[in-house]
Amino acid sequence: MCTICLCSISHYVTPELLRRRLEIRADEAENLEDSSCEAELQELIHQIDVMVSRKNTEWKQHSQSLETQLEMRELELNNMRTCLEQKHNEVGKLHQQLEDFGNFHREMIHKCKERLKSFKSDLHKLQSSYEKLQKHQLKHTRDTCKLQIVGENAESHSKPKMLNSNLEAQSSDAYWNCRKHIELCESEIKYLKSCIESAQDTIQSDETIIEQLKLSIEQKTTDEELNRKDQQNLLEEIKCYQRRCQKMESEVSELQIELQSRDDLLQVTDMEQKQLHRELARAKESIMHKDRVIRLMENKSLNLMTDELTYFKMESENSLKDLQASSKTETMLQSDILRLNAELDLSRTYCMQQNDELTRKEEELQRLQNEHVEGNKEVNKLRDCLSQKEQSHCSEMVGIRAEVSNLTTELNKKEITIATVTEKAAYLEKQLKTELEKREQILVEYRVAKEQLGSLKAENQQLKKTLQALEGRLPLIEDYQVKEMQNAYMASISKLGNDNKQLRKDLVKLRAELEMSSKASQEKYEAALRHTQQAVSEMKEHEDRQVQKLRQENEQQMSAMKTKLDETIHHYEGKIRNLQKDHCIQNSFRNSVPGFAGNKSREFSPERKPNPTKLLTANSISSWHSNDSASEPFPGVNIPAISPTYVHPEESFLPLNPTEMSDISSVTEHFLKEEEDRARVLEKLLNSHIDELQTDSKRIVKMYAGAKVDMPATAGLLCNRKFQET
């Protein structure tokens, strides 16, 4: 409190005024004037009490405002910590989402591989069943050939019966075999249709999953934008904290200036004490001189000196009273000095505490900035991981889609071959029906021929009877008729044999065509698989190269920026050290100045009288210097404050030039501007890189979405059931 009031007194009572008042008192003591300094001392004490009370209230208000500011800053720091904890929690959640997405992606790949294996096994089973059918048909053809050979080797009179029975058996067997083959083909077609429907369902489920993934990607982009906005807000808050720290540093500098002004006032009080001691010594000398005069006057004339002695006694009593009052004032001043020293110590401790709090808060701000930078790095790493996972997922989906498209093309080819086989089977059924109808007609003709033969036999018996009667008349006629009948029968048998041979040739051709189509489909399937595997490997290599290039470029840019930052920091640290050294030299020189000024003031002549105009000018100059020194900011540089010296303007040294102060502030402002520009450049580079990655991912998604629209309806056969289970 007293330190603050003394600081305020320094604006009203200058050292020159005090020195001149002391000179006035010394002149009055030497001239042995009866006037005392009690009225002036009382006025000064009254002014000091008023100013002390005023400054006490101001100091209390200022301390309360500082406490409220400290509480507000602590609350802001707590809010910043909570925000950072929330960001850390969000980063952990993103890590968990990435892990879940990776596990889900691996499970999907595993399930797709299992579906491919099952589909390959189904294809293998179909091929084996088809080969079994071919073997069965070959056996059937061999049996028919054997039966034909046996029928040809049989006796001529039993040929028609055997041929008819064999033809009936063959036709019935072929009919039933064709029916079975057609039923098998229909069942396979139904199975393939069900597979196609399931594949369509899987495609629909894949589309829904892809849409969900797109929505999740959009949500992640929105979350990233929100995180960017939060980061910008945090940067703005950090800048506000830096400004507040600068303000606190300026306040600390002002407090240091006030302390220096208080030191100057203490020096002035010391000067006043010394001057009072001198006045006491002079008063004692005057008293001794009076005693000597009294003794001399007693020796000369006692009568004349009685009045003078009484007068001198009164004067001596008055002087003793003055001396006692001056001693009392000395004791009061000493007590005030002790009290002021104690309050100075308290103010210094308070300033030290405030400096410690400021350093602690600066460390906390630096730690928060470091944590913010680390959070940004983690977010960038997570974004890189997400982009890599999305690219790998897209490439794998492209490979799966290519495989599915190849399989769908093969299925379409198989369906086409099955359709051709069914058409050929229908054509063969029609041919068999026509042949059966022909054979039925032949059987009808054969029965008619049998009936005719029976009638002919009856007629032959009758004719035999007649022939017996007519022996030797008609042998030539009978031989001719029998030969004609045999020739007609052999011609019909030869026609039937030719038809059977043509049917066998057609069956052999169909089998050869089926074998060729199966071989061609297998070769195409293998070639398509090889092509897809090569394309997938090339895509992976290309993406790995791009990722490595981007990483190398980012590392080079970051290393270059780090080197530049280190160089600039070292450069400006050297400048700041040089400035601090110059400042320390100037401060040491200025600290030596007040003693020199005091010595000069001691050597002034006592006959010199004060001038009120000079007093006013000195007051105004000292107050102007104190205000300028208190209001001079030093942001960003830890330079000690300059103490103003309240001495005579002709004998004092000036403080720092405004050009030097402006140079220091300009250097610090230039350094801060460069750091802010570099931070902005880094932010722009990172934002541009993130935007490029987002545009690439969106472009890839659009490309594969368009490819998905162009794919056939059977493109998702591999992932149907597994997606439905999940």
C-alpha positions, 0 to 999 in steps of 0.5 A, a space after each residue: 500500500 505505502 509503496 503504491 502511495 509513494 509511487 503516486 507521490 513521485 508524480 506530485 513531489 519530485 526530487 528537485 522539489 524536496 532538495 529545494 525545500 531542504 535548501 530552504 530549510 538550511 538557509 533558514 537555519 543558518 540565518 537563525 530564523 524562528 520559522 519552523 517546518 511544522 506547517 509544511 510537514 503537517 501539510 505533507 503528512 495530510 497530503 500523504 495520508 489522503 494519497 495513501 488512502 486513495 492509492 490503497 483503494 485503487 490497489 485493492 481494486 486492482 488486486 481484485 481485478 487481477 484475481 478475477 482475471 486469474 480465475 477467468 484464465 484458470 477457467 479457460 485453461 480448464 475448458 481447453 483441457 476438457 476440449 483436448 480430452 474430448 479430442 483425444 477421446 474422439 481420436 480413440 473412437 476413430 482408431 476403434 472405427 478403423 480397427 472395426 472397419 479393417 476387421 470387417 473388411 478382412 472378414 468380407 474378403 475371407 467370406 468372398 474367398 470361401 464363396 469363390 471356393 464353393 462356386 469353383 467346387 460347384 463348377 467342378 461338380 457340374 463338369 463331372 456330372 456332364 462328363 458322366 452323362 457323356 460317358 453314359 451316352 458313349 456306353 449307350 452308343 456302344 451297346 446300340 452298335 453291338 446290338 446292330 452287329 448282333 442283329 446283322 449277324 443273325 439269321 436272315 429269317 429272324 432278322 425282322 423280328 430281332 430288328 424290330 425288338 432291338 429298335 423298340 428297345 433302343 427307341 424306348 431307352 433313348 426316349 427315357 434317357 433323353 427324358 432324364 437328360 432333359 430333366 437334369 438340364 431343367 433342374 440345373 437350369 432351375 439351380 442356376 436361376 436360383 443362383 442368379 437370383 441369389 447373386 442379384 440379391 447379393 448385388 443389391 445387398 452389396 449396393 446397400 453396403 456400398 451406399 452405407 460406406 459412402 454415407 460413412 465416408 461423407 460423415 467422416 468428411 463432415 467430422 474432419 471439417 468440424 475438427 478443422 473448425 475446432 482446430 482453427 478456434 483453438 488457434 484463435 484462442 491460443 492467439 488470444 492467450 498470447 496477447 493476454 500474456 503480452 499484456 501481463 508482461 507489460 503490466 509486469 514491466 509497469 510494476 518494475 518501473 513503479 518499484 524503481 520509482 519507489 527506490 528513487 523516493 527512498 533515496 530522496 528520504 535518505 537525502 532528507 535525513 542527511 540534511 536534517 542531521 546537518 541542520 541539527 549539527 548547525 543548530 548545536 553549533 549555534 547554541 554553543 555560539 550563543 553560550 559563548 556569547 552569554 559568557 562574554 556578556 556576563 563578564 562585561 556586564 551582568 545588568 545589561 545581559 539579564 534581558 538579553 539572557 532571558 531573550 536568548 533563553 527563550 530563543 534557546 527553548 524555542 530552538 530546543 523545541 524545534 530540535 525535539 520536533 525535528 527528532 520526532 519527525 526523524 523517528 517518524 520518518 525512520 518508522 515510515 522508511 522501515 514500513 515502506 521497506 517491508 511493503 517493498 519486500 511484500 510487493 517484490 514477493 508478490 511480483 515474483 509470484 506473478 512472474 512464476 504464475 506467468 511462466 507456469 501459464 506460458 509452459 501450460 500454453 506451450 504444452 497445449 500447443 504441443 498437444 494440439 500439434 500432436 493431435 493434428 499429426 494423429 488426425 493426419 495419420 488416421 486420414 492417411 490410413 483411411 485413404 489407404 484402407 479405402 484405396 485397398 478396399 476399392 481395388 479389392 472390390 474392383 478385383 472381385 467385381 472383375 471376377 464376378 463379371 467373368 463368372 457371369 460371362 461364363 455362366 451366360 456362356 454355359 446358359 447359352 450352351 445349355 440352351 443349345 443343348 436343350 434345343 438340340 435335345 428337343 430337335 432329337 426328341 422330335 426326330 425320335 418321335 418322327 422315327 417312332 411314328 415311322 417305326 409304328 407305321 412300319 410295324 403296322 405295315 409289318 402286321 399287315 404284311 403278316 396278315 397278308 402272309 397268313 392269307 398268302 399262306 392260306 392261299 399257298 396251301 390252297 395253291 399247294 393243293 392246286 399245285 399238287 394237282 398242277 405239279 410242274 405247271 407253275 414253279 416259275 411263277 412262285 419263285 418270281 413272287 417270293 423273290 419280289 417279296 424278299 427284295 422289298 423287305 431287304 430294301 426297307 431294312 436297308 433304309 432303316 439301317 441308313 437312318 440309324 447310321 445318320 442318327 449315330 453320326 449326329 450324336 457323335 457330332 453333338 458330343 464333339 461340339 459339347 466337348 469343344 465348347 467345354 474346353 473353350 469355356 475352361 480355357 476362357 475361364 482360366 485366361 480371364 482369371 489370369 488377366 484379372 490377377 495380373 490387373 489386380 497386381 498391377 493396380 496394387 503396385 501402382 497404388 503402392 508407388 503413388 503412396 511411396 511418392 507422396 510419403 517421400 514428398 511430404 517427408 522432404 517438405 517437412 524436413 525443409 520446413 523444419 530446417 528453415 524454422 531452426 535457422 530462423 529461430 537461431 538467427 532471432 535468438 542471437 539477435 535477442 541475446 545481443 539486444 538483451 546484452 545491450 539492454 543490461 549494459 544500459 540498465 547498469 549505466 542508468 542504475 549508476 546515474 542516480 548516485 551521480 545526480 545526488 552528489 551533484 545535488 549535494 554540491 549545490 550552493 545553499 544560496 540558490 533559491 527555487 524557481 516555480 517555473 522550473 519546478 513545474 517544468 521538472 514535474 511535467 518532464 518527470 511525469 512524462 518520462 514515467 508515463 512513457 516508460 510505463 506504457 512502452 510495450 515489449 511483446 515477445 522479448 524478455 528485456 528488463 524494464 528501464 528505470 526513469 531517473 528523477 533528476 535535474 533535466 540538465 544533469 540526468 541521462 535520457 532513457 532509451 531512444 524511441 528509435 531503439 525501442 521501435 527497432 526492438 519491437 519491429 524485430 519481434 513483430 517481424 519474427 512473429 509475423 514470419 512464424 505466423 506466415 510459415 504456420 499458415 503456409 504449412 496449414 495450406 499445404 496440409 489442407 491442399 493435400 487432404 483436399 487432393 486425397 478427398 477428390 481422388 477418393 471421390 473420383 475413384 468411388 464415382 468411377 467404380 459406381 459407374 462400373 457397377 451400373 454397367 455390370 450385369 445383373 449376376 455380378 454379386 454371386 460371390 458375396 450374397 449369403 455371407 453379407 446376409 448372415 452379417 
